[in-house]
């Protein structure tokens, strides 16, 4: 590969915005995943789509890998340059280009973060609902088909991206989708690139669907004797058609961690955290109805709040749960699982995971977006303890295989990257080979984030 030739040519127009400094390479050589550091050969900071396209054309000519980077919060190694190459950091492409309140959509660059977007939207009465735990970039969220606590009501990135501008592996700039709310026109290329993890091209612009800020919001917390009781309450709630905006599970270990981290005093037992959106009357009725459902499943300490500061404290606690769990064991690495199963099998999957954890001796607090059957076990181990790392990996594999046996998926929202690559054939069968054929057709040189998502092949 002519990586050095590509770097030399790109530096002629990016100048100091193409860097090989040790600190930059180290920062872009790691992520939130459990993978060891893998620094790229260089880091580029483009400011325009034309610069991205020119960079990709040069890399295509020299067979140089190109890896997109948003905020580096991916959990399966998507943004790591395992094969070297150039990381394209979109931090400078962070402009909100146009907000259209009447159409309830927005067009922006990929480096805009979800918090920055919602801050800008506050005066319009609109908001963008997809909220992963990290303050991720919206380009990265689209690339991994991310979701979060509100997916049970507002959907995932798949449901909220209307259109894209993409630089393909040849350096061509294409647009997908439109601002229309529905279309029967041709292949859905937007859906193809949302979740492609940068293996087919680099997203340089997004048009996103927005939602109206609800008239009233209330949040609630409720303890349960077991995970099974909590999940049973969730299933009944969903079957009743109660329009929940959030339904989150924290197991006893997670509750203990956030109590210590955030100064909370929740009883150390499984808890559901909930949020209701609607009118003042509807929100009160929803909370009351859920309270009755929870009581039928031995729920205790049901408490709901409408004051913004109380709601903020509750959801800040939930979003900080991952960091709270890491803080409870300083120096530990985390292997984060991301299973999603049919809701009717959720309690079975979590209880089997808890039994595996008890048998293995590995710490693994559990968090879950239980309204859509998605849960995470955060497996903690000492990075220098190779036996513990191997045990965590084996436990993660058992969990994934169990999820597949239950009719679920290896990943509900974190994506494949390199961490879940080994399960793709089992989950998709011949469909995985078709994904590889798409990659071959759209990226024949295999320069776009190689070694991720699709069957491995060598760069040409």
BAPALUM-60751 format. One record per residue (C-alpha): residue number from 1; residue in three letters; x, y, z. Coordinates in Angstrom, 1 decimal, padded with zeros to 4 digits. Example, Ala and Ser with C-alpha at 12.3 -4.5 7.8 and 13.67 -1.06 7.14 Angstrom:
% residues 2
R  resi  resn  c1  c2  c3
R  1  Ala  012.3  -004.5  007.8
R  2  Ser  013.7  -001.1  007.1
***
This chain:
% residues 460
R  resi  resn  c1  c2  c3
R  1  Unk  000.0  000.0  000.0
R  2  Unk  001.1  003.6  -000.7
R  3  Unk  000.1  005.0  002.6
R  4  Unk  003.1  007.3  002.8
R  5  Unk  002.5  008.5  -000.7
R  6  Unk  -001.1  009.3  000.1
R  7  Unk  -000.1  011.2  003.2
R  8  Unk  002.4  013.3  001.3
R  9  Unk  -000.2  014.2  -001.4
R  10  Unk  -003.0  015.0  001.1
R  11  Unk  -000.7  017.2  003.1
R  12  Unk  -000.3  019.5  000.0
R  13  Unk  -003.9  020.8  000.5
R  14  Unk  -004.7  020.1  004.2
R  15  Unk  -001.3  021.4  005.5
R  16  Unk  -001.3  021.3  009.3
R  17  Unk  -004.7  019.8  009.3
R  18  Unk  -003.1  016.5  008.4
R  19  Unk  -001.1  015.5  011.5
R  20  Unk  001.2  012.7  012.5
R  21  Unk  001.9  014.0  016.0
R  22  Unk  002.2  011.3  018.7
R  23  Unk  -000.6  012.7  020.8
R  24  Unk  -003.0  012.8  017.9
R  25  Unk  -002.2  009.3  016.8
R  26  Unk  -002.6  008.0  020.4
R  27  Unk  -006.0  009.7  020.8
R  28  Unk  -007.2  008.3  017.5
R  29  Unk  -005.7  004.9  018.3
R  30  Unk  -008.2  004.0  021.0
R  31  Unk  -011.9  004.1  021.6
R  32  Unk  -014.3  003.2  024.4
R  33  Unk  -013.9  -000.5  023.3
R  34  Unk  -011.9  -003.1  025.0
R  35  Unk  -009.5  -003.4  022.0
R  36  Unk  -005.8  -002.4  022.5
R  37  Unk  -004.5  000.8  021.1
R  38  Unk  -004.0  000.8  017.3
R  39  Unk  -002.9  004.2  016.1
R  40  Unk  -003.4  005.3  012.5
R  41  Unk  -000.6  006.5  010.2
R  42  Unk  -002.1  010.0  010.2
R  43  Unk  -005.2  012.0  011.2
R  44  Unk  -006.9  014.4  008.8
R  45  Unk  -009.2  017.3  009.9
R  46  Unk  -011.2  018.3  006.8
R  47  Unk  -013.6  021.3  006.8
R  48  Unk  -015.6  020.7  003.6
R  49  Unk  -017.1  017.9  001.6
R  50  Unk  -014.8  018.7  -001.3
R  51  Unk  -011.8  018.2  001.0
R  52  Unk  -013.1  014.8  002.1
R  53  Unk  -013.8  013.8  -001.5
R  54  Unk  -010.3  014.9  -002.6
R  55  Unk  -008.7  012.9  000.3
R  56  Unk  -010.7  009.8  -000.6
R  57  Unk  -009.7  010.0  -004.2
R  58  Unk  -006.1  010.1  -003.3
R  59  Unk  -006.4  007.2  -000.8
R  60  Unk  -008.2  005.2  -003.5
R  61  Unk  -005.3  005.8  -005.9
R  62  Unk  -002.8  004.7  -003.3
R  63  Unk  -004.7  001.8  -001.6
R  64  Unk  -004.7  003.7  001.7
R  65  Unk  -007.3  002.8  004.3
R  66  Unk  -009.7  005.5  005.3
R  67  Unk  -011.5  005.4  008.7
R  68  Unk  -014.1  007.9  009.8
R  69  Unk  -014.0  009.4  013.3
R  70  Unk  -016.8  011.3  015.2
R  71  Unk  -016.1  011.5  018.9
R  72  Unk  -014.4  008.1  019.4
R  73  Unk  -017.2  006.7  021.6
R  74  Unk  -017.9  003.5  019.6
R  75  Unk  -017.8  000.3  021.6
R  76  Unk  -016.9  -002.3  019.0
R  77  Unk  -013.7  -000.8  017.5
R  78  Unk  -015.4  000.8  014.6
R  79  Unk  -013.2  003.9  014.6
R  80  Unk  -009.9  002.1  015.2
R  81  Unk  -007.3  001.8  012.5
R  82  Unk  -006.4  -001.8  012.9
R  83  Unk  -004.7  -001.9  009.5
R  84  Unk  -003.2  001.6  009.6
R  85  Unk  -004.2  004.3  007.2
R  86  Unk  -005.7  007.8  007.7
R  87  Unk  -008.4  008.6  010.3
R  88  Unk  -010.7  011.3  009.1
R  89  Unk  -011.8  013.3  012.1
R  90  Unk  -015.0  015.3  011.5
R  91  Unk  -014.6  017.6  014.5
R  92  Unk  -014.2  020.7  012.2
R  93  Unk  -017.3  019.8  010.1
R  94  Unk  -019.6  020.8  012.9
R  95  Unk  -022.1  023.3  011.5
R  96  Unk  -025.8  023.1  011.7
R  97  Unk  -026.7  024.2  008.1
R  98  Unk  -030.4  024.7  008.2
R  99  Unk  -033.2  024.2  010.7
R  100  Unk  -036.7  024.1  009.1
R  101  Unk  -039.2  024.3  012.0
R  102  Unk  -042.3  024.0  009.7
R  103  Unk  -041.0  020.8  008.2
R  104  Unk  -039.6  019.6  011.5
R  105  Unk  -036.2  018.7  010.0
R  106  Unk  -032.6  019.8  010.1
R  107  Unk  -029.6  019.6  007.8
R  108  Unk  -026.2  019.5  009.4
R  109  Unk  -022.6  018.3  009.1
R  110  Unk  -021.5  015.0  010.7
R  111  Unk  -019.4  016.5  013.5
R  112  Unk  -022.3  018.1  015.3
R  113  Unk  -023.0  016.3  018.5
R  114  Unk  -026.5  015.4  019.7
R  115  Unk  -026.2  017.8  022.7
R  116  Unk  -025.1  020.7  020.6
R  117  Unk  -028.0  020.1  018.2
R  118  Unk  -030.6  020.0  021.0
R  119  Unk  -029.2  023.1  022.6
R  120  Unk  -029.6  024.9  019.2
R  121  Unk  -033.2  023.5  018.8
R  122  Unk  -034.5  024.7  022.2
R  123  Unk  -035.8  028.0  021.0
R  124  Unk  -037.7  026.3  018.1
R  125  Unk  -039.9  024.0  020.3
R  126  Unk  -038.3  021.0  018.6
R  127  Unk  -035.8  018.3  019.6
R  128  Unk  -033.9  015.4  018.2
R  129  Unk  -034.9  012.3  020.2
R  130  Unk  -032.1  009.7  019.7
R  131  Unk  -030.0  009.8  022.8
R  132  Unk  -027.2  007.2  023.3
R  133  Unk  -025.3  007.4  026.6
R  134  Unk  -022.4  009.2  025.1
R  135  Unk  -022.6  012.7  023.6
R  136  Unk  -021.8  011.2  020.2
R  137  Unk  -021.5  012.9  016.9
R  138  Unk  -024.5  012.6  014.7
R  139  Unk  -022.4  011.3  011.8
R  140  Unk  -021.1  008.5  014.0
R  141  Unk  -024.6  007.8  015.3
R  142  Unk  -025.9  007.4  011.8
R  143  Unk  -022.9  005.2  010.8
R  144  Unk  -023.5  002.8  013.7
R  145  Unk  -027.3  003.0  013.5
R  146  Unk  -027.3  004.0  017.1
R  147  Unk  -030.3  004.4  019.4
R  148  Unk  -030.7  005.0  023.1
R  149  Unk  -033.2  005.4  025.9
R  150  Unk  -036.0  006.9  023.8
R  151  Unk  -036.0  004.3  021.0
R  152  Unk  -039.1  002.7  022.5
R  153  Unk  -041.1  005.7  021.4
R  154  Unk  -039.1  007.7  018.8
R  155  Unk  -037.1  004.9  017.1
R  156  Unk  -033.4  004.6  016.3
R  157  Unk  -031.2  006.5  013.8
R  158  Unk  -032.7  004.3  011.1
R  159  Unk  -036.0  005.9  011.7
R  160  Unk  -034.8  009.5  012.0
R  161  Unk  -032.4  010.0  009.1
R  162  Unk  -034.2  011.4  006.0
R  163  Unk  -031.3  011.8  003.7
R  164  Unk  -027.5  011.9  003.5
R  165  Unk  -024.6  013.3  001.5
R  166  Unk  -021.9  010.6  001.2
R  167  Unk  -018.4  010.5  -000.2
R  168  Unk  -018.1  007.1  -001.8
R  169  Unk  -015.0  004.9  -002.0
R  170  Unk  -014.1  006.4  -005.4
R  171  Unk  -014.3  010.0  -004.1
R  172  Unk  -017.7  010.7  -005.8
R  173  Unk  -020.2  012.8  -003.8
R  174  Unk  -023.8  011.4  -003.8
R  175  Unk  -027.0  012.3  -002.1
R  176  Unk  -029.5  009.8  -000.8
R  177  Unk  -033.1  010.2  000.2
R  178  Unk  -035.0  013.5  000.3
R  179  Unk  -036.9  015.7  002.7
R  180  Unk  -040.2  014.1  001.9
R  181  Unk  -041.6  012.0  004.7
R  182  Unk  -042.2  009.0  002.4
R  183  Unk  -041.0  007.8  -001.0
R  184  Unk  -041.3  004.7  -003.2
R  185  Unk  -038.4  005.9  -005.4
R  186  Unk  -035.7  003.3  -006.0
R  187  Unk  -033.5  001.5  -003.6
R  188  Unk  -033.3  002.9  -000.1
R  189  Unk  -029.7  004.1  -000.2
R  190  Unk  -030.1  006.1  003.0
R  191  Unk  -030.8  002.9  004.9
R  192  Unk  -027.8  001.2  003.2
R  193  Unk  -025.4  003.8  004.6
R  194  Unk  -027.0  004.2  008.0
R  195  Unk  -025.4  001.4  009.9
R  196  Unk  -022.7  000.7  007.3
R  197  Unk  -020.0  001.9  009.8
R  198  Unk  -018.1  003.8  007.2
R  199  Unk  -017.4  000.7  005.2
R  200  Unk  -019.1  002.0  002.1
R  201  Unk  -018.4  005.7  002.3
R  202  Unk  -018.0  008.7  004.6
R  203  Unk  -021.2  010.7  005.6
R  204  Unk  -020.5  014.4  005.1
R  205  Unk  -024.0  015.8  005.6
R  206  Unk  -027.3  014.5  007.2
R  207  Unk  -030.9  015.6  007.1
R  208  Unk  -032.7  014.5  010.3
R  209  Unk  -036.3  014.2  011.4
R  210  Unk  -037.2  016.3  014.5
R  211  Unk  -039.9  016.0  017.1
R  212  Unk  -042.0  018.6  018.9
R  213  Unk  -041.1  019.1  022.5
R  214  Unk  -044.0  017.6  024.5
R  215  Unk  -046.3  019.8  026.5
R  216  Unk  -045.6  017.9  029.7
R  217  Unk  -042.9  015.4  030.8
R  218  Unk  -042.8  013.3  033.9
R  219  Unk  -040.2  010.7  035.1
R  220  Unk  -040.6  007.9  037.5
R  221  Unk  -038.5  005.3  039.3
R  222  Unk  -039.7  002.0  040.8
R  223  Unk  -037.9  -000.9  042.5
R  224  Unk  -038.6  -004.6  042.0
R  225  Unk  -037.7  -007.8  043.8
R  226  Unk  -036.2  -009.3  040.6
R  227  Unk  -035.4  -008.6  037.0
R  228  Unk  -038.2  -011.0  036.0
R  229  Unk  -040.8  -008.9  037.9
R  230  Unk  -039.5  -005.7  036.3
R  231  Unk  -039.6  -007.1  032.8
R  232  Unk  -043.1  -008.6  033.4
R  233  Unk  -044.3  -005.1  034.3
R  234  Unk  -042.7  -003.7  031.1
R  235  Unk  -044.3  -006.4  028.9
R  236  Unk  -047.8  -005.6  030.4
R  237  Unk  -047.2  -001.9  030.0
R  238  Unk  -046.4  -002.3  026.3
R  239  Unk  -049.2  -004.7  025.6
R  240  Unk  -051.6  -002.1  027.1
R  241  Unk  -050.4  000.4  024.6
R  242  Unk  -049.2  002.8  027.2
R  243  Unk  -047.1  005.3  025.1
R  244  Unk  -043.9  005.3  027.2
R  245  Unk  -041.0  007.6  026.1
R  246  Unk  -038.4  005.7  028.1
R  247  Unk  -038.3  002.4  030.0
R  248  Unk  -034.9  001.6  031.4
R  249  Unk  -033.7  -001.2  033.6
R  250  Unk  -030.8  -001.1  036.1
R  251  Unk  -029.9  -004.2  038.0
R  252  Unk  -028.8  -004.2  041.7
R  253  Unk  -025.1  -003.8  040.8
R  254  Unk  -025.8  -000.9  038.5
R  255  Unk  -027.8  000.8  041.2
R  256  Unk  -025.0  000.4  043.7
R  257  Unk  -022.6  001.9  041.3
R  258  Unk  -024.7  005.0  040.5
R  259  Unk  -025.5  005.5  044.2
R  260  Unk  -021.8  005.7  044.9
R  261  Unk  -021.0  007.8  041.8
R  262  Unk  -023.9  010.3  041.9
R  263  Unk  -024.8  010.4  045.6
R  264  Unk  -028.1  008.7  045.1
R  265  Unk  -029.8  006.5  047.7
R  266  Unk  -031.9  004.1  045.7
R  267  Unk  -032.4  000.7  047.4
R  268  Unk  -030.0  -001.8  045.9
R  269  Unk  -032.4  -003.9  043.9
R  270  Unk  -033.5  -003.9  040.2
R  271  Unk  -035.1  -000.7  039.2
R  272  Unk  -037.1  000.7  036.3
R  273  Unk  -036.6  004.3  035.2
R  274  Unk  -039.5  005.7  033.1
R  275  Unk  -040.5  008.8  031.3
R  276  Unk  -043.9  009.9  030.1
R  277  Unk  -044.5  012.5  027.3
R  278  Unk  -047.8  014.2  026.4
R  279  Unk  -050.3  016.6  027.8
R  280  Unk  -050.5  017.3  031.6
R  281  Unk  -053.6  015.1  031.8
R  282  Unk  -052.2  012.3  029.7
R  283  Unk  -048.9  012.2  031.6
R  284  Unk  -050.6  012.0  034.9
R  285  Unk  -052.8  009.2  033.7
R  286  Unk  -049.9  007.3  032.2
R  287  Unk  -047.9  007.5  035.5
R  288  Unk  -050.9  006.4  037.5
R  289  Unk  -051.6  003.4  035.2
R  290  Unk  -048.0  002.3  035.3
R  291  Unk  -048.0  002.6  039.1
R  292  Unk  -050.9  000.1  039.2
R  293  Unk  -049.2  -002.3  036.8
R  294  Unk  -046.0  -002.1  038.9
R  295  Unk  -047.9  -002.9  042.1
R  296  Unk  -049.2  -006.1  040.5
R  297  Unk  -045.6  -007.2  040.0
R  298  Unk  -044.5  -006.3  043.5
R  299  Unk  -043.0  -003.0  042.5
R  300  Unk  -042.0  -000.8  045.5
R  301  Unk  -041.1  002.8  046.1
R  302  Unk  -042.8  004.1  042.9
R  303  Unk  -042.1  007.8  042.7
R  304  Unk  -042.7  010.2  039.9
R  305  Unk  -041.6  013.7  039.3
R  306  Unk  -042.5  016.5  037.0
R  307  Unk  -039.9  019.1  038.1
R  308  Unk  -037.3  019.6  035.4
R  309  Unk  -034.4  019.4  037.9
R  310  Unk  -035.7  016.1  039.3
R  311  Unk  -036.0  014.6  035.8
R  312  Unk  -032.6  015.9  034.8
R  313  Unk  -031.0  014.3  037.9
R  314  Unk  -032.7  010.9  037.1
R  315  Unk  -031.6  010.8  033.5
R  316  Unk  -028.1  012.2  034.2
R  317  Unk  -027.7  009.3  036.6
R  318  Unk  -028.8  006.8  033.9
R  319  Unk  -026.6  008.3  031.2
R  320  Unk  -023.6  008.3  033.6
R  321  Unk  -024.2  004.7  034.6
R  322  Unk  -021.4  003.4  032.4
R  323  Unk  -018.9  005.8  033.8
R  324  Unk  -020.2  005.1  037.3
R  325  Unk  -019.6  001.3  036.8
R  326  Unk  -016.1  002.0  035.6
R  327  Unk  -015.4  004.3  038.5
R  328  Unk  -016.4  001.6  040.9
R  329  Unk  -013.4  -000.4  039.8
R  330  Unk  -010.6  002.0  038.9
R  331  Unk  -008.2  000.8  036.2
R  332  Unk  -010.5  -001.9  034.9
R  333  Unk  -011.3  -002.4  031.2
R  334  Unk  -014.9  -003.0  030.1
R  335  Unk  -016.2  -005.4  027.5
R  336  Unk  -019.7  -004.1  026.9
R  337  Unk  -022.3  -006.5  025.5
R  338  Unk  -025.3  -005.3  023.5
R  339  Unk  -027.9  -008.0  023.1
R  340  Unk  -031.4  -007.5  021.8
R  341  Unk  -034.1  -010.2  022.0
R  342  Unk  -037.9  -010.4  021.6
R  343  Unk  -039.3  -008.8  024.7
R  344  Unk  -041.0  -012.0  025.7
R  345  Unk  -037.6  -013.6  026.1
R  346  Unk  -035.9  -010.7  027.8
R  347  Unk  -036.2  -011.9  031.4
R  348  Unk  -035.0  -015.3  030.4
R  349  Unk  -031.9  -013.8  028.7
R  350  Unk  -031.0  -011.5  031.6
R  351  Unk  -031.6  -014.2  034.3
R  352  Unk  -029.4  -016.6  032.3
R  353  Unk  -026.7  -013.9  032.0
R  354  Unk  -026.9  -013.3  035.8
R  355  Unk  -026.4  -017.0  036.4
R  356  Unk  -023.4  -017.0  034.0
R  357  Unk  -021.9  -014.0  035.8
R  358  Unk  -022.3  -015.7  039.2
R  359  Unk  -020.6  -018.8  038.0
R  360  Unk  -017.7  -017.1  036.3
R  361  Unk  -016.9  -014.6  039.1
R  362  Unk  -016.8  -011.7  036.6
R  363  Unk  -018.3  -008.4  037.6
R  364  Unk  -021.0  -007.5  035.1
R  365  Unk  -023.6  -004.9  036.0
R  366  Unk  -026.6  -004.9  033.7
R  367  Unk  -028.4  -002.0  032.1
R  368  Unk  -031.3  -002.3  029.7
R  369  Unk  -033.5  -000.5  027.2
R  370  Unk  -036.1  -003.0  028.2
R  371  Unk  -038.9  -001.4  026.2
R  372  Unk  -037.3  -002.8  023.0
R  373  Unk  -035.6  -005.9  024.4
R  374  Unk  -032.1  -004.5  024.5
R  375  Unk  -029.7  -004.9  027.4
R  376  Unk  -026.0  -004.4  028.2
R  377  Unk  -023.8  -006.4  030.6
R  378  Unk  -020.6  -004.4  031.3
R  379  Unk  -018.0  -007.1  031.9
R  380  Unk  -015.1  -005.7  034.0
R  381  Unk  -011.6  -007.2  034.0
R  382  Unk  -008.0  -006.1  034.7
R  383  Unk  -006.3  -005.5  031.3
R  384  Unk  -003.2  -007.2  032.5
R  385  Unk  -005.0  -010.3  033.6
R  386  Unk  -005.2  -012.4  030.4
R  387  Unk  -007.2  -015.2  032.0
R  388  Unk  -009.9  -012.7  033.2
R  389  Unk  -009.9  -011.1  029.7
R  390  Unk  -010.4  -014.5  028.1
R  391  Unk  -013.1  -015.4  030.6
R  392  Unk  -015.0  -012.1  029.8
R  393  Unk  -014.7  -012.8  026.1
R  394  Unk  -016.0  -016.3  026.6
R  395  Unk  -018.9  -015.1  028.7
R  396  Unk  -019.8  -012.4  026.1
R  397  Unk  -019.8  -015.1  023.4
R  398  Unk  -022.2  -017.3  025.4
R  399  Unk  -024.5  -014.3  025.8
R  400  Unk  -024.5  -013.5  022.1
R  401  Unk  -025.2  -017.1  021.1
R  402  Unk  -028.0  -017.3  023.6
R  403  Unk  -029.5  -014.2  022.2
R  404  Unk  -029.4  -015.6  018.6
R  405  Unk  -031.0  -018.8  019.8
R  406  Unk  -033.8  -016.8  021.4
R  407  Unk  -034.5  -015.1  018.0
R  408  Unk  -032.5  -012.0  018.8
R  409  Unk  -029.4  -010.2  017.5
R  410  Unk  -025.8  -009.9  018.4
R  411  Unk  -026.1  -006.1  018.7
R  412  Unk  -029.1  -003.9  019.3
R  413  Unk  -027.3  -000.5  018.9
R  414  Unk  -023.5  -000.6  019.2
R  415  Unk  -022.9  -002.1  015.8
R  416  Unk  -020.5  -004.7  014.6
R  417  Unk  -017.0  -003.2  014.1
R  418  Unk  -014.5  -005.9  014.7
R  419  Unk  -015.9  -007.0  018.1
R  420  Unk  -019.0  -008.7  016.8
R  421  Unk  -017.6  -009.8  013.4
R  422  Unk  -017.4  -013.4  014.4
R  423  Unk  -021.2  -013.7  014.8
R  424  Unk  -022.3  -012.3  011.5
R  425  Unk  -022.4  -015.6  009.6
R  426  Unk  -024.4  -017.2  012.4
R  427  Unk  -026.9  -014.4  012.5
R  428  Unk  -027.3  -013.6  008.8
R  429  Unk  -026.3  -016.7  006.9
R  430  Unk  -026.1  -016.1  003.2
R  431  Unk  -027.1  -012.5  003.8
R  432  Unk  -023.6  -011.8  005.2
R  433  Unk  -022.0  -012.9  001.9
R  434  Unk  -024.4  -010.5  000.1
R  435  Unk  -023.2  -007.7  002.4
R  436  Unk  -019.6  -008.6  001.3
R  437  Unk  -020.7  -008.5  -002.4
R  438  Unk  -022.1  -005.0  -001.8
R  439  Unk  -018.9  -003.9  -000.2
R  440  Unk  -016.9  -005.4  -003.2
R  441  Unk  -019.1  -003.5  -005.7
R  442  Unk  -019.0  -000.1  -003.9
R  443  Unk  -015.5  -000.3  -002.5
R  444  Unk  -013.4  -002.6  -004.8
R  445  Unk  -010.2  -001.4  -003.3
R  446  Unk  -011.3  -002.2  000.2
R  447  Unk  -010.1  001.2  001.6
R  448  Unk  -013.2  002.2  003.5
R  449  Unk  -012.8  001.1  007.2
R  450  Unk  -011.4  -002.4  006.2
R  451  Unk  -011.8  -005.4  008.4
R  452  Unk  -015.1  -004.3  009.9
R  453  Unk  -018.7  -005.5  009.4
R  454  Unk  -018.4  -007.6  006.3
R  455  Unk  -016.4  -010.8  005.5
R  456  Unk  -012.7  -010.0  005.6
R  457  Unk  -010.6  -009.5  002.5
R  458  Unk  -007.3  -007.9  001.8
R  459  Unk  -007.0  -004.4  000.3
R  460  Unk  -006.2  -004.6  -003.4
***
